[in-house]
Amino acid sequence: MQQQGKKITNRKKSSLSILAIAGVEQYQQKPGEEYMNDAQLLYFRRILAAWRNQLRDEVGRTVSNMRDEAANFPDPVDRAAQEEEFSLELRNLDRERKLIKKIEKTLKKVEEHAFGFCESCGIEIGIRRLEARPTADLCIDCKILAEIRDKQMLDNN
């Protein structure tokens, strides 16, 4: 879309975006700003806490819905469909709980000022990568190498 020689971009933010959940905009790093200073740590603490709270709310709603929907259907087909639904819900709950634990582990790293650095090689992970995946603990290069090793291990079995 063009308007009077200026390019206008209409980027609609997804309501599922981690940044949108936290109610923050993409971090604008200042020239010469130290990596993982107090402002950046506060920024990521806010993102992680909002994400964790959203997941906790979802877990609570899911458990509540499962209790409300628990019914004893006389028809075996209805009962099987309900059991399948519950199985999917339980799997999703388990994934959400694991993610909450990972977020809490990451929040602890933020509090200890050990956040934002690769656990394998020690270099900066980077603001943009952390905005996309706040629980990342490997830089992109180490992550790629780990995935290659995992794939080779699977291929050898």
DSSP file with accessible surface (Angstrom, degrees, kcal/mol):
  #  RESIDUE AA STRUCTURE BP1 BP2  ACC     N-H-->O    O-->H-N    N-H-->O    O-->H-N    TCO  KAPPA ALPHA  PHI   PSI    X-CA   Y-CA   Z-CA
    1    1 A M              0   0  146      0, 0.0     7,-1.7     0, 0.0     2,-0.4   0.000 360.0 360.0 360.0 127.1    0.0    0.0    0.0
    2    2 A Q  E     +A    7   0A 136      5,-0.2     2,-0.3     3,-0.0     5,-0.2  -0.887 360.0 179.0-112.6 142.2    1.5    3.4   -1.0
    3    3 A Q  E >  S-A    6   0A 113      3,-1.9     3,-2.1    -2,-0.4     0, 0.0  -0.900  71.0 -28.0-146.3 113.8    0.4    6.8    0.3
    4    4 A Q  T 3  S-     0   0  185     -2,-0.3     3,-0.1     1,-0.3    -1,-0.0   0.883 121.8 -52.2  48.9  47.6    2.1   10.0   -0.9
    5    5 A G  T 3  S+     0   0   75      1,-0.2     2,-0.4     0, 0.0    -1,-0.3   0.464 115.0 113.5  77.0  -2.1    5.4    8.3   -1.6
    6    6 A K  E <   -A    3   0A 154     -3,-2.1    -3,-1.9     2,-0.0     2,-0.5  -0.879  66.1-128.7-105.5 137.3    5.6    6.7    1.8
    7    7 A K  E     -A    2   0A 163     -2,-0.4     2,-0.5    -5,-0.2    -5,-0.2  -0.706  23.4-165.3 -84.7 126.3    5.4    3.0    2.2
    8    8 A I        -     0   0   55     -7,-1.7     2,-0.5    -2,-0.5    -2,-0.0  -0.957   1.9-159.7-112.9 127.1    2.9    2.0    4.8
    9    9 A T        -     0   0   91     -2,-0.5     2,-1.0     2,-0.1    -2,-0.0  -0.925   7.1-154.8-109.1 130.5    3.0   -1.6    6.1
   10   10 A N        +     0   0  123     -2,-0.5     2,-0.8     2,-0.0    -2,-0.0  -0.821  20.6 175.5-102.0  90.7   -0.1   -3.0    7.8
   11   11 A R        -     0   0  215     -2,-1.0     2,-0.6     2,-0.0    -2,-0.1  -0.878  16.5-155.4 -99.1 111.9    1.4   -5.7   10.0
   12   12 A K        -     0   0  203     -2,-0.8     2,-0.3     1,-0.0    -2,-0.0  -0.770  15.5-133.3 -88.0 123.9   -1.3   -7.2   12.1
   13   13 A K        -     0   0   98     -2,-0.6     2,-0.2     1,-0.1    -1,-0.0  -0.605  19.7-118.9 -78.2 136.3    0.0   -8.7   15.3
   14   14 A S    >   -     0   0   65     -2,-0.3     3,-1.4     1,-0.1     6,-0.2  -0.482   9.4-137.3 -70.7 137.7   -1.1  -12.1   16.2
   15   15 A S  T 3  S+     0   0  102      1,-0.3    -1,-0.1    -2,-0.2    -2,-0.0   0.640 106.3  60.9 -70.1 -10.8   -3.0  -12.3   19.4
   16   16 A L  T 3  S+     0   0  135      4,-0.1    -1,-0.3     5,-0.0     2,-0.0   0.519  77.4 118.2 -91.2  -6.5   -0.9  -15.5   20.0
   17   17 A S    <>  -     0   0   41     -3,-1.4     4,-2.4     1,-0.1     5,-0.2  -0.343  67.8-135.1 -62.9 137.8    2.4  -13.6   19.8
   18   18 A I  H  > S+     0   0   28      1,-0.2     4,-1.9     2,-0.2     5,-0.1   0.896 107.7  51.8 -61.5 -38.7    4.4  -13.8   23.1
   19   19 A L  H  >>S+     0   0   21      1,-0.2     5,-2.4     2,-0.2     4,-0.8   0.902 109.4  49.2 -65.7 -39.2    5.1  -10.1   22.8
   20   20 A A  H >45S+     0   0   38     -6,-0.2     3,-0.5     2,-0.2    -2,-0.2   0.896 107.9  54.3 -66.6 -38.5    1.4   -9.3   22.4
   21   21 A I  H 3<5S+     0   0   46     -4,-2.4    -1,-0.2     1,-0.2    -2,-0.2   0.914 112.2  44.3 -59.9 -41.0    0.5  -11.5   25.4
   22   22 A A  H 3<5S-     0   0   16     -4,-1.9    -1,-0.2    -5,-0.2    -2,-0.2   0.604 111.0-124.6 -80.2 -11.6    3.0   -9.5   27.5
   23   23 A G  T <<5 +     0   0   65     -4,-0.8     2,-0.3    -3,-0.5    -3,-0.2   0.856  67.4 125.7  71.5  34.1    1.7   -6.2   26.0
   24   24 A V      < -     0   0   11     -5,-2.4    -1,-0.3    -6,-0.1     2,-0.2  -0.869  54.6-129.6-123.8 158.1    5.1   -5.1   24.9
   25   25 A E        -     0   0  137     -2,-0.3     3,-0.1     1,-0.1     0, 0.0  -0.575  50.2 -70.9 -94.3 167.7    6.6   -4.0   21.6
   26   26 A Q        -     0   0   86     -2,-0.2     2,-0.2     1,-0.1    -1,-0.1  -0.302  63.1-101.1 -58.6 138.1    9.8   -5.4   20.0
   27   27 A Y        -     0   0   22    100,-0.1     2,-0.8     1,-0.1    -1,-0.1  -0.429  28.9-148.3 -68.7 131.4   12.8   -4.2   22.0
   28   28 A Q        -     0   0  131     -2,-0.2     2,-0.2    -3,-0.1    -1,-0.1  -0.887  14.0-147.4-103.1 104.7   14.7   -1.3   20.5
   29   29 A Q        -     0   0   93     -2,-0.8     3,-0.1     1,-0.1    -2,-0.0  -0.525  11.2-133.7 -74.8 134.4   18.3   -1.7   21.4
   30   30 A K    >   -     0   0  131     -2,-0.2     3,-2.2     1,-0.1    -1,-0.1  -0.609  34.7 -88.5 -85.9 149.1   20.2    1.6   21.8
   31   31 A P  T 3  S+     0   0  135      0, 0.0     3,-0.1     0, 0.0    -1,-0.1  -0.315 114.0   8.9 -58.0 131.3   23.6    2.1   20.2
   32   32 A G  T 3  S+     0   0   87      1,-0.2     2,-0.2    -3,-0.1    -2,-0.0   0.509  90.5 154.9  77.3   5.7   26.4    0.9   22.6
   33   33 A E    <   -     0   0   35     -3,-2.2    -1,-0.2     1,-0.1     2,-0.1  -0.444  48.0-113.3 -69.7 135.2   23.9   -0.6   25.0
   34   34 A E    >   -     0   0  149     -2,-0.2     3,-0.9    -3,-0.1     2,-0.2  -0.430  34.6-106.4 -69.4 138.6   25.3   -3.5   27.1
   35   35 A Y  T 3  S+     0   0   17      1,-0.2    -1,-0.1    -2,-0.1    89,-0.0  -0.452  98.5   5.7 -69.1 134.7   23.8   -6.9   26.3
   36   36 A M  T 3  S+     0   0   15     -2,-0.2    -1,-0.2     1,-0.1    79,-0.1   0.889  87.8 163.9  55.9  49.0   21.4   -8.1   29.0
   37   37 A N    <>  -     0   0   33     -3,-0.9     4,-2.6     1,-0.1     5,-0.2  -0.196  57.9 -85.0 -78.4-179.0   21.4   -5.0   31.1
   38   38 A D  H  > S+     0   0  120      1,-0.2     4,-2.4     2,-0.2     5,-0.2   0.872 129.0  53.1 -60.3 -38.4   18.7   -4.3   33.7
   39   39 A A  H  > S+     0   0   51      2,-0.2     4,-2.2     1,-0.2    -1,-0.2   0.916 111.8  45.2 -64.5 -42.1   16.3   -2.9   31.2
   40   40 A Q  H  > S+     0   0    0      2,-0.2     4,-2.5     1,-0.2     5,-0.2   0.906 112.3  51.1 -68.5 -41.1   16.6   -5.9   28.9
   41   41 A L  H  X S+     0   0    2     -4,-2.6     4,-2.5     2,-0.2    -2,-0.2   0.919 111.2  48.5 -62.9 -40.6   16.3   -8.4   31.8
   42   42 A L  H  X S+     0   0   95     -4,-2.4     4,-2.4    -5,-0.2    -2,-0.2   0.918 109.7  53.5 -63.2 -42.2   13.1   -6.5   33.0
   43   43 A Y  H  X S+     0   0   20     -4,-2.2     4,-2.0     1,-0.2    -2,-0.2   0.941 113.7  41.0 -57.2 -49.4   11.7   -6.7   29.5
   44   44 A F  H  X S+     0   0    0     -4,-2.5     4,-2.8     2,-0.2     5,-0.2   0.853 110.9  57.0 -73.3 -31.2   12.2  -10.5   29.3
   45   45 A R  H  X S+     0   0   69     -4,-2.5     4,-2.6    -5,-0.2     5,-0.2   0.929 108.4  48.5 -61.4 -42.8   11.0  -11.0   32.9
   46   46 A R  H  X S+     0   0  140     -4,-2.4     4,-2.3     2,-0.2    -2,-0.2   0.927 112.8  47.5 -63.3 -44.0    7.8   -9.3   31.8
   47   47 A I  H  X S+     0   0    0     -4,-2.0     4,-2.3     2,-0.2    -2,-0.2   0.948 114.9  44.8 -62.0 -50.0    7.4  -11.4   28.7
   48   48 A L  H  X S+     0   0    0     -4,-2.8     4,-2.7     1,-0.2     5,-0.2   0.909 113.5  49.6 -64.6 -41.6    8.1  -14.7   30.5
   49   49 A A  H  X S+     0   0   24     -4,-2.6     4,-2.6    -5,-0.2    -1,-0.2   0.922 112.1  47.9 -65.4 -41.9    5.8  -13.9   33.5
   50   50 A A  H  X S+     0   0   22     -4,-2.3     4,-2.3    -5,-0.2    -1,-0.2   0.914 113.2  48.3 -64.6 -41.6    2.9  -12.9   31.2
   51   51 A W  H  X S+     0   0   35     -4,-2.3     4,-2.4    -5,-0.2    -2,-0.2   0.931 112.2  48.9 -64.0 -46.2    3.4  -16.1   29.1
   52   52 A R  H  X S+     0   0   51     -4,-2.7     4,-2.6     1,-0.2    -2,-0.2   0.935 112.0  49.0 -60.1 -44.4    3.5  -18.2   32.3
   53   53 A N  H  X S+     0   0   70     -4,-2.6     4,-2.2     1,-0.2    -1,-0.2   0.897 110.0  51.2 -64.6 -38.9    0.4  -16.6   33.7
   54   54 A Q  H  X S+     0   0   49     -4,-2.3     4,-2.1     2,-0.2    -1,-0.2   0.926 111.5  47.5 -63.8 -42.7   -1.5  -17.1   30.4
   55   55 A L  H  X S+     0   0   10     -4,-2.4     4,-2.6     1,-0.2    -2,-0.2   0.906 110.1  52.5 -65.4 -40.8   -0.5  -20.8   30.3
   56   56 A R  H  X S+     0   0  109     -4,-2.6     4,-2.4     1,-0.2    -1,-0.2   0.906 109.1  50.2 -60.8 -41.3   -1.6  -21.2   34.0
   57   57 A D  H  X S+     0   0   98     -4,-2.2     4,-2.5     2,-0.2    -1,-0.2   0.915 110.7  49.4 -62.3 -43.0   -5.0  -19.7   33.1
   58   58 A E  H  X S+     0   0   48     -4,-2.1     4,-2.7     2,-0.2    -2,-0.2   0.904 109.9  50.8 -62.8 -42.2   -5.3  -22.1   30.2
   59   59 A V  H  X S+     0   0   17     -4,-2.6     4,-2.6     2,-0.2     5,-0.2   0.939 111.2  49.0 -61.0 -44.9   -4.5  -25.1   32.4
   60   60 A G  H  X S+     0   0   42     -4,-2.4     4,-2.4     1,-0.2    -2,-0.2   0.919 112.5  47.2 -61.2 -43.7   -7.0  -24.0   34.9
   61   61 A R  H  X S+     0   0  136     -4,-2.5     4,-2.9     2,-0.2    -1,-0.2   0.912 111.8  51.1 -64.4 -42.3   -9.7  -23.5   32.3
   62   62 A T  H  X S+     0   0   17     -4,-2.7     4,-2.5     2,-0.2    -2,-0.2   0.936 111.4  46.5 -62.3 -46.7   -8.9  -26.9   30.7
   63   63 A V  H  X S+     0   0   34     -4,-2.6     4,-2.1     2,-0.2    -1,-0.2   0.931 113.9  49.1 -61.6 -43.8   -9.1  -28.7   34.0
   64   64 A S  H  X S+     0   0   51     -4,-2.4     4,-2.3    -5,-0.2    -2,-0.2   0.923 111.7  48.8 -61.8 -43.7  -12.4  -26.9   34.8
   65   65 A N  H  X S+     0   0   78     -4,-2.9     4,-2.4     1,-0.2    -1,-0.2   0.888 108.6  53.4 -63.8 -39.5  -13.9  -27.8   31.4
   66   66 A M  H  X S+     0   0   26     -4,-2.5     4,-0.7     1,-0.2    -1,-0.2   0.899 110.1  47.7 -64.6 -38.9  -12.9  -31.4   31.8
   67   67 A R  H >< S+     0   0  183     -4,-2.1     3,-0.6     1,-0.2    -1,-0.2   0.915 113.6  47.7 -65.6 -42.5  -14.7  -31.6   35.1
   68   68 A D  H 3< S+     0   0  124     -4,-2.3    -2,-0.2     1,-0.2    -1,-0.2   0.851 113.6  47.3 -66.6 -35.5  -17.8  -30.0   33.7
   69   69 A E  H 3< S+     0   0   85     -4,-2.4     2,-0.5    -5,-0.2    -1,-0.2   0.523  79.0 118.5 -86.3  -7.1  -17.8  -32.2   30.6
   70   70 A A    <<  +     0   0   63     -4,-0.7     2,-0.3    -3,-0.6    -3,-0.0  -0.479  39.1 154.3 -65.5 112.4  -17.4  -35.5   32.5
   71   71 A A        -     0   0   49     -2,-0.5     2,-1.0     8,-0.1    -2,-0.0  -0.971  48.2-123.4-138.6 154.7  -20.5  -37.4   31.7
   72   72 A N        -     0   0  143     -2,-0.3     7,-0.1     2,-0.0    -2,-0.0  -0.813  32.0-162.5-102.5  93.7  -21.4  -41.1   31.6
   73   73 A F        -     0   0   75     -2,-1.0     6,-0.1     1,-0.1    -2,-0.0  -0.609  14.7-152.1 -78.5 133.1  -22.7  -41.6   28.1
   74   74 A P  S    S+     0   0  118      0, 0.0    -1,-0.1     0, 0.0     3,-0.0   0.837  78.3  82.0 -71.8 -29.9  -24.7  -44.8   27.6
   75   75 A D  S  > S-     0   0   71      1,-0.1     4,-2.3    -3,-0.0     5,-0.2  -0.617  75.1-145.8 -79.2 123.8  -23.7  -45.0   23.9
   76   76 A P  H  > S+     0   0   82      0, 0.0     4,-2.5     0, 0.0     5,-0.2   0.839  98.8  55.6 -58.4 -32.8  -20.2  -46.5   23.5
   77   77 A V  H  > S+     0   0  102      2,-0.2     4,-2.4     1,-0.2     5,-0.2   0.929 109.4  45.7 -66.7 -43.6  -19.5  -44.3   20.5
   78   78 A D  H  > S+     0   0   76      2,-0.2     4,-2.3     1,-0.2    -1,-0.2   0.904 113.2  50.3 -64.2 -41.0  -20.2  -41.2   22.5
   79   79 A R  H  X S+     0   0   85     -4,-2.3     4,-2.5     2,-0.2    -2,-0.2   0.920 110.9  48.9 -63.7 -43.0  -18.1  -42.5   25.4
   80   80 A A  H  X S+     0   0   54     -4,-2.5     4,-2.4     2,-0.2    -2,-0.2   0.909 110.5  50.8 -64.6 -40.6  -15.2  -43.3   23.1
   81   81 A A  H  X S+     0   0   54     -4,-2.4     4,-2.4     2,-0.2    -1,-0.2   0.918 111.3  48.3 -63.2 -41.7  -15.3  -39.8   21.5
   82   82 A Q  H  X S+     0   0   22     -4,-2.3     4,-2.7     2,-0.2    -2,-0.2   0.920 110.7  50.7 -65.7 -40.8  -15.3  -38.3   25.0
   83   83 A E  H  X S+     0   0  123     -4,-2.5     4,-2.4     2,-0.2    -1,-0.2   0.899 110.4  49.8 -63.8 -39.4  -12.3  -40.4   26.1
   84   84 A E  H  X S+     0   0  109     -4,-2.4     4,-2.3     2,-0.2    -1,-0.2   0.923 110.9  49.7 -64.4 -42.7  -10.4  -39.4   22.9
   85   85 A E  H  X S+     0   0   95     -4,-2.4     4,-2.5     1,-0.2    -2,-0.2   0.929 111.9  47.9 -60.6 -45.9  -11.2  -35.8   23.7
   86   86 A F  H  X S+     0   0   44     -4,-2.7     4,-2.8     1,-0.2    -1,-0.2   0.891 109.0  54.5 -63.3 -39.1  -10.0  -36.1   27.3
   87   87 A S  H  X S+     0   0   49     -4,-2.4     4,-2.2     2,-0.2    -1,-0.2   0.926 110.3  45.8 -61.9 -43.5   -6.8  -37.9   26.1
   88   88 A L  H  X S+     0   0   87     -4,-2.3     4,-2.3     1,-0.2    -2,-0.2   0.910 112.9  50.5 -65.0 -42.0   -6.0  -35.0   23.8
   89   89 A E  H  X S+     0   0   57     -4,-2.5     4,-2.7     1,-0.2    -2,-0.2   0.912 110.5  49.6 -61.7 -43.2   -6.7  -32.5   26.5
   90   90 A L  H  X S+     0   0   95     -4,-2.8     4,-2.3     2,-0.2    -1,-0.2   0.894 110.2  50.2 -65.4 -39.0   -4.5  -34.4   29.0
   91   91 A R  H  X S+     0   0  126     -4,-2.2     4,-2.1     2,-0.2    -1,-0.2   0.921 112.3  47.8 -63.6 -41.8   -1.6  -34.5   26.5
   92   92 A N  H  X S+     0   0   56     -4,-2.3     4,-2.6     1,-0.2    -2,-0.2   0.910 110.2  52.3 -65.1 -41.7   -2.0  -30.8   25.9
   93   93 A L  H  X S+     0   0    5     -4,-2.7     4,-2.6     1,-0.2    -1,-0.2   0.909 108.3  51.2 -59.6 -43.4   -2.1  -30.2   29.7
   94   94 A D  H  X S+     0   0   81     -4,-2.3     4,-2.3     2,-0.2    -1,-0.2   0.923 110.3  48.5 -62.0 -44.2    1.1  -32.1   30.1
   95   95 A R  H  X S+     0   0  144     -4,-2.1     4,-2.2     1,-0.2    -2,-0.2   0.917 112.2  49.4 -61.2 -43.6    2.8  -30.0   27.3
   96   96 A E  H  X S+     0   0   16     -4,-2.6     4,-2.5     1,-0.2    -2,-0.2   0.907 110.3  50.1 -64.7 -40.1    1.6  -26.8   29.0
   97   97 A R  H  X S+     0   0  120     -4,-2.6     4,-2.2     2,-0.2    -1,-0.2   0.899 110.5  49.7 -65.6 -39.5    2.9  -27.9   32.4
   98   98 A K  H  X S+     0   0  130     -4,-2.3     4,-2.1     2,-0.2    -1,-0.2   0.906 111.4  49.5 -64.2 -39.9    6.3  -28.8   31.0
   99   99 A L  H  X S+     0   0   49     -4,-2.2     4,-2.7     2,-0.2    -2,-0.2   0.904 108.1  53.3 -66.7 -39.1    6.5  -25.4   29.2
  100  100 A I  H  X S+     0   0   18     -4,-2.5     4,-2.6     1,-0.2    -2,-0.2   0.926 109.2  49.7 -60.5 -43.0    5.5  -23.6   32.5
  101  101 A K  H  X S+     0   0  149     -4,-2.2     4,-2.3     1,-0.2    -1,-0.2   0.908 111.1  49.0 -62.1 -41.3    8.4  -25.4   34.2
  102  102 A K  H  X S+     0   0   85     -4,-2.1     4,-2.2     2,-0.2    -2,-0.2   0.905 111.0  50.2 -66.0 -39.1   10.8  -24.4   31.4
  103  103 A I  H  X S+     0   0    0     -4,-2.7     4,-2.8     2,-0.2    -2,-0.2   0.924 110.4  49.8 -64.2 -42.3    9.5  -20.8   31.7
  104  104 A E  H  X S+     0   0   71     -4,-2.6     4,-1.9     2,-0.2    -2,-0.2   0.897 109.5  51.3 -65.1 -37.4   10.1  -20.8   35.5
  105  105 A K  H  X S+     0   0  104     -4,-2.3     4,-1.7     2,-0.2    -1,-0.2   0.914 111.9  47.7 -62.7 -41.1   13.6  -22.2   35.0
  106  106 A T  H  X S+     0   0    6     -4,-2.2     4,-2.1     1,-0.2    -2,-0.2   0.897 108.0  54.3 -68.2 -40.1   14.3  -19.4   32.6
  107  107 A L  H  X S+     0   0   15     -4,-2.8     4,-2.4     1,-0.2    -1,-0.2   0.884 105.9  53.6 -60.5 -36.7   12.8  -16.8   35.0
  108  108 A K  H  X S+     0   0  133     -4,-1.9     4,-1.8     1,-0.2    -1,-0.2   0.908 107.1  51.2 -64.2 -40.3   15.3  -18.1   37.6
  109  109 A K  H  <>S+     0   0   33     -4,-1.7     5,-2.9     2,-0.2     6,-0.6   0.890 108.3  52.4 -62.2 -39.5   18.1  -17.5   35.1
  110  110 A V  H ><5S+     0   0    0     -4,-2.1     3,-1.6     1,-0.2    -2,-0.2   0.939 109.1  49.3 -61.1 -45.9   16.9  -13.9   34.6
  111  111 A E  H 3<5S+     0   0  109     -4,-2.4    -1,-0.2     1,-0.3    -2,-0.2   0.839 112.5  47.9 -62.1 -33.3   16.9  -13.3   38.3
  112  112 A E  T 3<5S-     0   0  115     -4,-1.8    -1,-0.3    -5,-0.2    -2,-0.2   0.353 112.1-120.5 -88.9   4.8   20.5  -14.7   38.5
  113  113 A H  T < 5S+     0   0  110     -3,-1.6    -3,-0.2    -4,-0.2    -2,-0.1   0.822  84.6 115.5  57.9  33.5   21.6  -12.5   35.5
  114  114 A A    > < +     0   0   49     -5,-2.9     3,-0.5    -6,-0.2     2,-0.3   0.140  44.3 115.0-112.9  17.7   22.5  -15.7   33.7
  115  115 A F  T 3   +     0   0    4     -6,-0.6     3,-0.1     1,-0.2    22,-0.1  -0.626  61.1  31.1 -93.7 144.2   19.9  -15.3   30.9
  116  116 A G  T 3  S+     0   0    3     20,-0.3     9,-3.0     1,-0.3    10,-0.6   0.455  89.1 106.3  97.2   2.4   20.6  -14.7   27.2
  117  117 A F  B <  S-B  124   0B  78     -3,-0.5    -1,-0.3     7,-0.2     7,-0.2  -0.927  76.3-103.5-119.1 143.0   23.9  -16.6   26.8
  118  118 A C     >  -     0   0    5      5,-3.1     4,-1.2    -2,-0.4    20,-0.2  -0.377  19.4-148.2 -64.1 130.3   24.4  -19.9   25.1
  119  119 A E  T  4 S+     0   0  106     18,-2.9    -1,-0.2     2,-0.1    19,-0.1   0.696  95.6  45.7 -72.1 -18.4   24.8  -22.8   27.6
  120  120 A S  T  4 S+     0   0   81     17,-0.3    -1,-0.1     3,-0.1    18,-0.1   0.922 133.0   7.8 -90.8 -50.9   27.1  -24.6   25.2
  121  121 A C  T  4 S-     0   0   68      2,-0.1    -2,-0.1    18,-0.0    17,-0.1   0.566  90.2-125.7-113.3 -12.6   29.5  -21.9   23.9
  122  122 A G     <  +     0   0   45     -4,-1.2    -3,-0.1     1,-0.2     3,-0.1   0.420  61.4 132.4  86.8  -0.5   28.7  -18.9   26.1
  123  123 A I        -     0   0   91      1,-0.1    -5,-3.1    -6,-0.1    -1,-0.2  -0.317  68.9 -79.5 -80.7 169.3   28.1  -16.3   23.4
  124  124 A E  B     -B  117   0B 107     -7,-0.2    -7,-0.2     1,-0.2    -1,-0.1  -0.445  30.6-152.3 -66.2 134.0   25.1  -14.0   23.3
  125  125 A I        -     0   0   15     -9,-3.0    15,-0.3    -2,-0.2     4,-0.2   0.881  45.3-116.4 -74.5 -39.6   21.9  -15.7   22.0
  126  126 A G     >  -     0   0   23    -10,-0.6     4,-2.1     3,-0.1     5,-0.2   0.081   6.7-104.6 110.7 139.6   20.5  -12.4   20.7
  127  127 A I  H  > S+     0   0    9      1,-0.2     4,-2.2     2,-0.2     5,-0.2   0.915 116.6  49.9 -59.9 -48.4   17.5  -10.2   21.5
  128  128 A R  H  > S+     0   0  100      1,-0.2     4,-1.9     2,-0.2    -1,-0.2   0.909 111.4  48.1 -64.2 -41.3   15.5  -11.1   18.4
  129  129 A R  H  > S+     0   0   53      1,-0.2     4,-2.5     2,-0.2    -1,-0.2   0.918 112.8  49.2 -64.2 -40.5   16.0  -14.9   18.9
  130  130 A L  H  < S+     0   0    0     -4,-2.1    -2,-0.2     2,-0.2    -1,-0.2   0.831 108.1  53.8 -70.0 -31.1   15.0  -14.5   22.6
  131  131 A E  H  < S+     0   0   11     -4,-2.2    -1,-0.2     1,-0.2    -2,-0.2   0.900 113.7  42.8 -66.9 -37.7   11.9  -12.5   21.6
  132  132 A A  H  < S+     0   0   80     -4,-1.9    -2,-0.2     1,-0.3    -1,-0.2   0.862 136.9  13.8 -74.3 -37.3   10.9  -15.3   19.2
  133  133 A R    ><  -     0   0  142     -4,-2.5     3,-2.3    -5,-0.2    -1,-0.3  -0.699  68.2-177.7-141.1  83.9   11.7  -18.1   21.8
  134  134 A P  T 3  S+     0   0    0      0, 0.0   -18,-0.1     0, 0.0    -4,-0.1   0.703  82.7  56.5 -60.9 -19.8   12.3  -16.6   25.2
  135  135 A T  T 3  S+     0   0    6     -5,-0.0    -5,-0.1   -87,-0.0     2,-0.0   0.372  76.5 130.8 -93.7   7.7   13.2  -20.0   26.7
  136  136 A A    <   +     0   0    8     -3,-2.3   -20,-0.3    -7,-0.2   -11,-0.1  -0.330  28.6 175.6 -62.2 135.4   16.0  -20.6   24.3
  137  137 A D        +     0   0   35      2,-0.1   -18,-2.9   -22,-0.1     2,-0.4   0.303  60.3  63.9-123.4   6.8   19.2  -21.6   26.0
  138  138 A L  S    S-     0   0   32    -20,-0.2   -20,-0.1   -19,-0.1    -1,-0.1  -0.981  81.8-118.0-128.3 144.1   21.4  -22.3   22.9
  139  139 A C     >  -     0   0    4     -2,-0.4     4,-2.4     1,-0.1     5,-0.2  -0.287  41.0-100.6 -68.1 167.5   22.6  -19.9   20.2
  140  140 A I  H  > S+     0   0   88    -15,-0.3     4,-2.4     1,-0.2     5,-0.2   0.885 121.7  51.9 -62.5 -38.7   21.3  -20.6   16.7
  141  141 A D  H  > S+     0   0  107      1,-0.2     4,-2.3     2,-0.2    -1,-0.2   0.938 112.4  44.3 -64.3 -46.3   24.6  -22.2   15.7
  142  142 A C  H  > S+     0   0   16      2,-0.2     4,-2.5     1,-0.2    -1,-0.2   0.870 112.6  53.2 -66.8 -34.9   24.7  -24.6   18.7
  143  143 A K  H  X S+     0   0   80     -4,-2.4     4,-2.4     2,-0.2    -2,-0.2   0.925 109.1  48.4 -65.4 -42.7   21.0  -25.4   18.2
  144  144 A I  H  X S+     0   0   78     -4,-2.4     4,-2.4     2,-0.2    -2,-0.2   0.933 112.3  48.7 -63.1 -44.8   21.6  -26.3   14.6
  145  145 A L  H  X S+     0   0   93     -4,-2.3     4,-2.6     1,-0.2    -2,-0.2   0.909 110.8  50.8 -61.7 -40.7   24.6  -28.5   15.5
  146  146 A A  H  X S+     0   0   18     -4,-2.5     4,-2.6     1,-0.2    -1,-0.2   0.909 110.5  49.2 -63.9 -40.2   22.5  -30.2   18.3
  147  147 A E  H  X S+     0   0  104     -4,-2.4     4,-2.5     2,-0.2    -1,-0.2   0.890 110.2  50.6 -67.1 -37.8   19.7  -30.9   15.8
  148  148 A I  H  X S+     0   0   80     -4,-2.4     4,-2.6     2,-0.2    -2,-0.2   0.934 111.4  48.4 -63.9 -44.5   22.2  -32.4   13.3
  149  149 A R  H  X S+     0   0  131     -4,-2.6     4,-2.4     1,-0.2    -2,-0.2   0.924 111.7  49.7 -61.0 -44.0   23.6  -34.7   16.0
  150  150 A D  H  X S+     0   0  100     -4,-2.6     4,-2.2     1,-0.2    -1,-0.2   0.918 111.2  49.0 -61.1 -41.9   20.1  -35.7   17.0
  151  151 A K  H  X S+     0   0  126     -4,-2.5     4,-2.4     1,-0.2    -2,-0.2   0.916 111.1  49.7 -65.8 -40.1   19.2  -36.5   13.4
  152  152 A Q  H  X S+     0   0  109     -4,-2.6     4,-1.7     1,-0.2    -1,-0.2   0.888 109.7  51.6 -64.7 -38.6   22.4  -38.5   12.9
  153  153 A M  H  X S+     0   0  116     -4,-2.4     4,-0.7     1,-0.2    -1,-0.2   0.905 111.4  47.3 -64.7 -40.2   21.7  -40.5   16.1
  154  154 A L  H >< S+     0   0  128     -4,-2.2     3,-0.5     1,-0.2    -2,-0.2   0.886 111.0  51.4 -66.6 -39.3   18.2  -41.3   14.9
  155  155 A D  H 3< S+     0   0  105     -4,-2.4    -1,-0.2     1,-0.2    -2,-0.2   0.819 107.1  54.1 -68.4 -29.5   19.5  -42.3   11.4
  156  156 A N  H 3<        0   0  130     -4,-1.7    -1,-0.2    -5,-0.2    -2,-0.2   0.660 360.0 360.0 -77.7 -18.0   22.0  -44.7   13.1
  157  157 A N    <<        0   0  160     -4,-0.7    -3,-0.0    -3,-0.5    -4,-0.0  -0.324 360.0 360.0 -86.6 360.0   19.4  -46.5   15.1
